[in-house]
Amino acid sequence: MSHLIIPGSPSQSRRSLRMIRVAFAPDFRDVVPYEHLLADALSKLGIKIDFLKGYRRVLPLYRALGGVSVDILHLHFPQYYLIKGDQFDLWRKLRFCPELYLTTRNLRVVYTVHDLYPLNYPDDFLTRVATRYLFSQCSTVLVHAAAAKERVIKEFRVSPEKCIVIPHGDMSVSYGLPTSREKARAQLGLGPEKVCLAFGTIAPNKAIEEIIDFWKAERPAATLAIVGRSLDPAYTRELSKLAADSGNVVLKPHFQSDEQVNFWFSAADCAIINYRKIFTSGVACLARSLGLPLLLPARLTTVDLQEPHRLVYRFDSMKTDFAEKLERAIQQKSDYAAAEEWRRATAWEVVAARTREAYEIAMRQA
Protein backbone atom coordinates (compact mmCIF):
# COMPACT_ATOMS: atom_id res chain seq x y z
CA MET A 1 0.00 0.00 0.00
CA SER A 2 1.24 3.49 -0.74
CA HIS A 3 1.82 5.93 2.09
CA LEU A 4 2.16 8.98 -0.12
CA ILE A 5 -0.08 11.89 0.80
CA ILE A 6 -1.60 14.18 -1.80
CA PRO A 7 -2.88 17.45 -0.29
CA GLY A 8 -6.00 19.35 -1.12
CA SER A 9 -6.25 22.25 -3.48
CA PRO A 10 -3.13 24.47 -3.25
CA SER A 11 -5.18 27.51 -4.23
CA GLN A 12 -7.41 27.15 -1.14
CA SER A 13 -4.45 27.12 1.26
CA ARG A 14 -2.62 29.89 -0.57
CA ARG A 15 -5.34 32.40 0.21
CA SER A 16 -4.80 31.93 3.95
CA LEU A 17 -1.01 32.07 3.84
CA ARG A 18 0.94 35.17 4.76
CA MET A 19 4.45 35.61 3.47
CA ILE A 20 6.80 33.14 5.17
CA ARG A 21 10.55 33.60 4.87
CA VAL A 22 12.60 30.42 4.98
CA ALA A 23 16.34 29.74 5.02
CA PHE A 24 17.50 26.43 3.51
CA ALA A 25 20.65 25.01 5.08
CA PRO A 26 23.08 23.91 3.95
CA ASP A 27 23.20 24.91 0.27
CA PHE A 28 23.57 21.52 -1.43
CA ARG A 29 22.26 22.55 -4.84
CA ASP A 30 25.54 21.54 -6.49
CA VAL A 31 25.37 18.07 -4.92
CA VAL A 32 21.74 16.98 -5.31
CA PRO A 33 18.83 18.70 -7.12
CA TYR A 34 16.35 18.21 -4.26
CA GLU A 35 16.73 21.61 -2.60
CA HIS A 36 16.54 23.78 -5.68
CA LEU A 37 13.54 21.87 -7.08
CA LEU A 38 11.70 22.29 -3.79
CA ALA A 39 12.70 25.95 -3.50
CA ASP A 40 11.46 26.69 -7.01
CA ALA A 41 8.10 25.06 -6.28
CA LEU A 42 7.76 26.85 -2.93
CA SER A 43 8.54 30.22 -4.50
CA LYS A 44 5.56 29.74 -6.81
CA LEU A 45 3.40 29.54 -3.69
CA GLY A 46 4.67 32.90 -2.46
CA ILE A 47 7.25 31.61 0.03
CA LYS A 48 10.59 33.43 0.07
CA ILE A 49 13.58 31.07 0.13
CA ASP A 50 17.15 32.02 1.01
CA PHE A 51 20.06 29.57 0.76
CA LEU A 52 22.71 29.74 3.46
CA LYS A 53 25.83 29.67 1.32
CA GLY A 54 29.38 28.85 2.24
CA TYR A 55 31.00 27.47 5.36
CA ARG A 56 32.28 30.12 7.77
CA ARG A 57 34.69 29.13 10.48
CA VAL A 58 33.90 28.72 14.18
CA LEU A 59 30.09 29.12 13.99
CA PRO A 60 29.15 28.39 10.35
CA LEU A 61 25.39 28.10 10.79
CA TYR A 62 25.06 31.07 13.12
CA ARG A 63 27.28 33.30 10.98
CA ALA A 64 25.55 32.26 7.73
CA LEU A 65 22.24 33.46 9.18
CA GLY A 66 23.71 36.80 10.16
CA GLY A 67 21.91 39.57 8.32
CA VAL A 68 19.29 37.18 6.90
CA SER A 69 15.75 37.92 8.08
CA VAL A 70 13.75 34.67 8.15
CA ASP A 71 10.95 33.00 10.10
CA ILE A 72 12.03 29.38 9.64
CA LEU A 73 15.33 27.55 9.36
CA HIS A 74 14.76 24.50 7.15
CA LEU A 75 17.57 21.99 7.66
CA HIS A 76 18.16 19.25 5.10
CA PHE A 77 21.64 17.81 5.62
CA PRO A 78 22.87 18.65 9.16
CA GLN A 79 25.91 16.37 8.76
CA TYR A 80 27.44 19.27 6.82
CA TYR A 81 27.89 21.04 10.17
CA LEU A 82 28.94 17.90 12.08
CA ILE A 83 31.38 15.80 10.10
CA LYS A 84 34.05 16.50 7.51
CA GLY A 85 36.20 13.42 8.11
CA ASP A 86 39.19 15.33 9.46
CA GLN A 87 40.87 16.15 12.79
CA PHE A 88 38.33 18.85 13.63
CA ASP A 89 35.26 16.59 13.73
CA LEU A 90 35.40 16.32 17.53
CA TRP A 91 35.21 20.10 17.77
CA ARG A 92 32.32 20.24 15.29
CA LYS A 93 30.31 17.70 17.28
CA LEU A 94 30.94 19.51 20.55
CA ARG A 95 30.00 22.82 18.91
CA PHE A 96 26.78 21.69 17.24
CA CYS A 97 24.31 21.81 20.15
CA PRO A 98 25.29 25.22 21.58
CA GLU A 99 25.48 26.68 18.07
CA LEU A 100 22.05 25.34 17.16
CA TYR A 101 20.63 26.78 20.38
CA LEU A 102 22.23 30.15 19.70
CA THR A 103 21.08 30.14 16.08
CA THR A 104 17.47 29.14 16.62
CA ARG A 105 16.48 31.02 19.80
CA ASN A 106 14.08 33.18 17.79
CA LEU A 107 13.49 30.84 14.84
CA ARG A 108 11.33 27.84 14.12
CA VAL A 109 13.26 24.80 12.88
CA VAL A 110 11.88 22.47 10.21
CA TYR A 111 13.99 19.40 9.53
CA THR A 112 13.67 17.11 6.50
CA VAL A 113 15.11 13.77 7.58
CA HIS A 114 17.00 12.33 4.63
CA ASP A 115 19.15 10.14 6.94
CA LEU A 116 18.77 9.49 10.66
CA TYR A 117 22.52 9.72 11.24
CA PRO A 118 25.39 10.71 8.92
CA LEU A 119 26.17 7.82 6.60
CA ASN A 120 29.63 6.23 6.29
CA TYR A 121 30.65 7.42 9.76
CA PRO A 122 30.37 5.66 13.13
CA ASP A 123 27.27 6.49 15.14
CA ASP A 124 29.38 7.67 18.09
CA PHE A 125 28.05 9.15 21.32
CA LEU A 126 28.52 12.81 20.35
CA THR A 127 26.86 12.34 16.94
CA ARG A 128 23.85 10.75 18.61
CA VAL A 129 23.67 13.52 21.21
CA ALA A 130 23.78 16.16 18.47
CA THR A 131 21.12 14.36 16.45
CA ARG A 132 18.79 13.97 19.43
CA TYR A 133 19.21 17.61 20.31
CA LEU A 134 18.34 18.62 16.75
CA PHE A 135 15.09 16.66 16.91
CA SER A 136 14.27 18.21 20.28
CA GLN A 137 14.61 21.71 18.81
CA CYS A 138 12.38 21.12 15.78
CA SER A 139 8.97 22.70 15.41
CA THR A 140 8.20 20.26 12.59
CA VAL A 141 9.92 17.14 11.27
CA LEU A 142 9.40 16.01 7.66
CA VAL A 143 9.87 12.41 6.53
CA HIS A 144 9.18 10.61 3.26
CA ALA A 145 7.42 7.43 4.42
CA ALA A 146 5.04 6.18 7.10
CA ALA A 147 7.69 3.71 8.28
CA ALA A 148 10.15 6.59 8.56
CA LYS A 149 7.67 8.49 10.73
CA GLU A 150 7.26 5.49 13.04
CA ARG A 151 11.04 5.19 13.37
CA VAL A 152 11.50 8.87 14.19
CA ILE A 153 8.70 8.86 16.76
CA LYS A 154 10.06 5.74 18.44
CA GLU A 155 13.76 6.66 18.42
CA PHE A 156 13.56 10.39 19.15
CA ARG A 157 10.20 10.67 20.92
CA VAL A 158 8.96 13.23 18.43
CA SER A 159 5.31 14.12 18.84
CA PRO A 160 3.25 12.46 16.06
CA GLU A 161 1.59 15.82 15.39
CA LYS A 162 4.98 17.37 14.63
CA CYS A 163 6.10 14.59 12.28
CA ILE A 164 4.65 14.94 8.79
CA VAL A 165 4.89 12.52 5.87
CA ILE A 166 5.66 14.26 2.59
CA PRO A 167 6.61 12.31 -0.56
CA HIS A 168 10.13 12.56 -1.89
CA GLY A 169 9.95 14.79 -4.95
CA ASP A 170 10.24 13.57 -8.53
CA MET A 171 13.95 13.83 -9.33
CA SER A 172 13.47 12.87 -12.99
CA VAL A 173 12.49 16.44 -13.90
CA SER A 174 16.18 17.36 -13.54
CA TYR A 175 17.25 14.87 -16.19
CA GLY A 176 14.56 14.99 -18.84
CA LEU A 177 12.55 12.28 -20.56
CA PRO A 178 14.29 8.94 -21.10
CA THR A 179 16.52 8.74 -24.17
CA SER A 180 16.08 5.83 -26.55
CA ARG A 181 18.06 2.84 -25.32
CA GLU A 182 20.00 2.59 -28.57
CA LYS A 183 21.13 6.22 -28.45
CA ALA A 184 21.96 6.08 -24.74
CA ARG A 185 24.08 2.96 -25.14
CA ALA A 186 25.86 4.40 -28.14
CA GLN A 187 26.70 7.52 -26.11
CA LEU A 188 28.05 5.39 -23.26
CA GLY A 189 29.92 2.91 -25.44
CA LEU A 190 27.77 -0.03 -24.35
CA GLY A 191 26.81 -3.00 -26.49
CA PRO A 192 23.52 -4.89 -26.79
CA GLU A 193 24.01 -6.92 -23.60
CA LYS A 194 21.73 -6.53 -20.58
CA VAL A 195 22.91 -3.80 -18.20
CA CYS A 196 22.26 -3.62 -14.45
CA LEU A 197 22.97 -0.22 -12.95
CA ALA A 198 24.31 0.44 -9.43
CA PHE A 199 24.11 4.22 -9.46
CA GLY A 200 24.94 6.87 -6.88
CA THR A 201 27.75 8.07 -4.68
CA ILE A 202 30.27 5.26 -4.27
CA ALA A 203 30.75 4.74 -0.53
CA PRO A 204 31.02 1.82 1.92
CA ASN A 205 27.40 2.02 3.10
CA LYS A 206 26.30 0.94 -0.41
CA ALA A 207 27.79 -2.59 0.02
CA ILE A 208 28.74 -2.63 -3.66
CA GLU A 209 31.44 -5.23 -3.04
CA GLU A 210 28.71 -7.76 -2.25
CA ILE A 211 27.13 -7.18 -5.65
CA ILE A 212 30.50 -7.57 -7.40
CA ASP A 213 31.14 -10.82 -5.50
CA PHE A 214 27.77 -12.12 -6.67
CA TRP A 215 28.54 -11.13 -10.27
CA LYS A 216 31.89 -12.90 -10.21
CA ALA A 217 30.51 -16.05 -8.60
CA GLU A 218 27.19 -16.41 -10.42
CA ARG A 219 28.07 -14.82 -13.79
CA PRO A 220 24.58 -13.45 -14.62
CA ALA A 221 23.91 -12.73 -18.29
CA ALA A 222 24.29 -8.97 -17.81
CA THR A 223 26.92 -6.30 -17.30
CA LEU A 224 27.05 -4.64 -13.90
CA ALA A 225 27.68 -0.89 -14.25
CA ILE A 226 28.78 0.87 -11.05
CA VAL A 227 28.46 4.59 -11.69
CA GLY A 228 28.82 7.68 -9.51
CA ARG A 229 31.28 9.99 -7.83
CA SER A 230 33.58 8.48 -5.22
CA LEU A 231 33.50 9.63 -1.61
CA ASP A 232 36.07 7.13 -0.38
CA PRO A 233 39.12 6.64 -2.66
CA ALA A 234 40.33 3.63 -0.64
CA TYR A 235 36.97 1.90 -0.97
CA THR A 236 36.86 2.69 -4.69
CA ARG A 237 40.34 1.16 -5.14
CA GLU A 238 39.08 -1.96 -3.37
CA LEU A 239 36.15 -2.17 -5.77
CA SER A 240 38.49 -1.68 -8.75
CA LYS A 241 40.59 -4.64 -7.63
CA LEU A 242 37.50 -6.78 -7.14
CA ALA A 243 36.13 -5.90 -10.57
CA ALA A 244 39.42 -6.11 -12.44
CA ASP A 245 39.21 -9.80 -13.36
CA SER A 246 35.43 -10.09 -13.58
CA GLY A 247 34.93 -9.45 -17.28
CA ASN A 248 31.35 -8.31 -16.69
CA VAL A 249 31.69 -5.38 -14.27
CA VAL A 250 32.20 -1.75 -15.35
CA LEU A 251 33.29 0.83 -12.76
CA LYS A 252 32.83 4.55 -13.49
CA PRO A 253 33.79 6.38 -10.24
CA HIS A 254 33.30 9.89 -11.53
CA PHE A 255 30.82 12.75 -11.33
CA GLN A 256 28.07 12.38 -13.93
CA SER A 257 26.44 15.33 -15.68
CA ASP A 258 22.65 15.50 -15.92
CA GLU A 259 22.91 14.30 -19.52
CA GLN A 260 25.03 11.32 -18.50
CA VAL A 261 22.60 10.43 -15.71
CA ASN A 262 19.84 10.39 -18.31
CA PHE A 263 21.92 8.13 -20.56
CA TRP A 264 22.73 5.63 -17.81
CA PHE A 265 19.15 5.25 -16.62
CA SER A 266 17.92 5.05 -20.22
CA ALA A 267 20.53 2.43 -21.14
CA ALA A 268 19.96 0.17 -18.13
CA ASP A 269 17.65 -2.83 -17.94
CA CYS A 270 17.35 -2.55 -14.17
CA ALA A 271 18.80 -0.72 -11.18
CA ILE A 272 20.24 -2.39 -8.07
CA ILE A 273 20.50 -1.03 -4.53
CA ASN A 274 22.13 -2.96 -1.69
CA TYR A 275 22.60 -0.29 0.96
CA ARG A 276 23.58 -1.46 4.41
CA LYS A 277 21.60 1.40 5.89
CA ILE A 278 19.58 4.21 4.37
CA PHE A 279 16.57 6.27 5.39
CA THR A 280 15.53 7.78 2.08
CA SER A 281 17.00 6.90 -1.32
CA GLY A 282 16.99 9.52 -4.06
CA VAL A 283 18.37 6.93 -6.50
CA ALA A 284 15.49 4.55 -5.79
CA CYS A 285 12.99 7.37 -6.26
CA LEU A 286 14.64 8.39 -9.54
CA ALA A 287 14.53 4.84 -10.90
CA ARG A 288 10.89 4.63 -9.85
CA SER A 289 10.04 7.91 -11.62
CA LEU A 290 11.67 6.71 -14.84
CA GLY A 291 9.91 3.35 -14.82
CA LEU A 292 13.16 1.38 -14.51
CA PRO A 293 12.87 -2.02 -12.79
CA LEU A 294 14.52 -1.78 -9.38
CA LEU A 295 15.93 -4.31 -6.91
CA LEU A 296 16.47 -3.38 -3.27
CA PRO A 297 16.61 -5.15 0.10
CA ALA A 298 13.39 -5.87 1.94
CA ARG A 299 14.99 -4.51 5.12
CA LEU A 300 14.93 -0.92 3.78
CA THR A 301 11.38 -0.34 4.99
CA THR A 302 11.77 3.46 5.23
CA VAL A 303 12.19 3.68 1.44
CA ASP A 304 8.60 4.10 0.19
CA LEU A 305 8.14 3.30 -3.52
CA GLN A 306 4.34 3.00 -3.72
CA GLU A 307 4.43 -0.77 -3.43
CA PRO A 308 3.52 -3.40 -4.35
CA HIS A 309 4.39 -2.56 -7.92
CA ARG A 310 5.56 -4.76 -10.76
CA LEU A 311 8.67 -2.60 -11.32
CA VAL A 312 9.91 -2.95 -7.72
CA TYR A 313 11.60 -6.17 -6.56
CA ARG A 314 12.49 -6.66 -2.91
CA PHE A 315 15.04 -9.34 -1.99
CA ASP A 316 15.89 -10.82 1.41
CA SER A 317 19.63 -11.31 0.84
CA MET A 318 22.27 -11.75 -1.84
CA LYS A 319 22.59 -15.42 -0.83
CA THR A 320 18.93 -16.40 -0.91
CA ASP A 321 16.50 -14.86 -3.39
CA PHE A 322 18.59 -12.15 -5.08
CA ALA A 323 19.41 -14.27 -8.15
CA GLU A 324 15.75 -15.05 -8.80
CA LYS A 325 14.64 -11.44 -8.36
CA LEU A 326 17.52 -10.25 -10.57
CA GLU A 327 16.46 -12.52 -13.41
CA ARG A 328 12.88 -11.29 -13.18
CA ALA A 329 13.96 -7.64 -13.12
CA ILE A 330 16.25 -8.06 -16.12
CA GLN A 331 13.43 -9.58 -18.15
CA GLN A 332 10.97 -6.87 -17.07
CA LYS A 333 11.06 -4.05 -19.59
CA SER A 334 11.38 -0.43 -18.51
CA ASP A 335 8.01 1.31 -18.63
CA TYR A 336 7.98 5.08 -18.26
CA ALA A 337 4.20 5.22 -18.65
CA ALA A 338 3.76 2.76 -15.77
CA ALA A 339 5.35 5.31 -13.42
CA GLU A 340 2.87 8.08 -14.24
CA GLU A 341 0.90 7.64 -11.01
CA TRP A 342 4.13 7.79 -9.01
CA ARG A 343 5.23 10.98 -10.79
CA ARG A 344 1.86 12.61 -10.11
CA ALA A 345 2.04 11.69 -6.43
CA THR A 346 5.61 13.01 -6.12
CA ALA A 347 5.24 16.11 -8.31
CA TRP A 348 6.99 19.13 -6.84
CA GLU A 349 3.79 21.14 -6.60
CA VAL A 350 2.45 18.36 -4.35
CA VAL A 351 5.62 18.32 -2.25
CA ALA A 352 5.67 22.12 -2.02
CA ALA A 353 2.01 22.34 -0.98
CA ARG A 354 2.57 19.84 1.84
CA THR A 355 5.79 21.59 2.86
CA ARG A 356 3.97 24.91 3.00
CA GLU A 357 1.39 23.31 5.30
CA ALA A 358 4.25 22.11 7.48
CA TYR A 359 5.59 25.66 7.65
CA GLU A 360 2.19 26.90 8.75
CA ILE A 361 2.15 24.28 11.52
CA ALA A 362 5.65 25.34 12.58
CA MET A 363 4.61 29.00 12.67
CA ARG A 364 1.80 28.14 15.09
CA GLN A 365 4.25 26.55 17.51
CA ALA A 366 5.01 28.55 20.64
Sequence and secondary structure as in RCSB ss.txt:
>XXXX:A:sequence
MSHLIIPGSPSQSRRSLRMIRVAFAPDFRDVVPYEHLLADALSKLGIKIDFLKGYRRVLPLYRALGGVSVDILHL
HFPQYYLIKGDQFDLWRKLRFCPELYLTTRNLRVVYTVHDLYPLNYPDDFLTRVATRYLFSQCSTVLVHAAAAKE
RVIKEFRVSPEKCIVIPHGDMSVSYGLPTSREKARAQLGLGPEKVCLAFGTIAPNKAIEEIIDFWKAERPAATLA
IVGRSLDPAYTRELSKLAADSGNVVLKPHFQSDEQVNFWFSAADCAIINYRKIFTSGVACLARSLGLPLLLPARL
TTVDLQEPHRLVYRFDSMKTDFAEKLERAIQQKSDYAAAEEWRRATAWEVVAARTREAYEIAMRQA
>XXXX:A:secstr
       S HHHHHTT    EEEEES  TTT SHHHHHHHHHHTTT EEEE  S  SSSHHHHHTTT   SEEEE
S GGGGT  SSTTHHHHHHHHHHHHHHHTTTSEEEEE S SS TTS   HHHHHHHHHHHHH SEEEESSHHHHH
HHHHHH   GGGEEE     GGGGT S   HHHHHHHHT  SS EEEEES B GGG HHHHHHHHHHH  SSEEE
EES BS HHHHHHHHHHHHTTSSEEEE S   HHHHHHHHHH SEEE   SS S  HHHHHHHHHT  EEEETT 
TT   SSS TTEEEES TTTTHHHHHHHHHHS   SGGGHHHHHHT HHHHHHHHHHHHHHHHH  
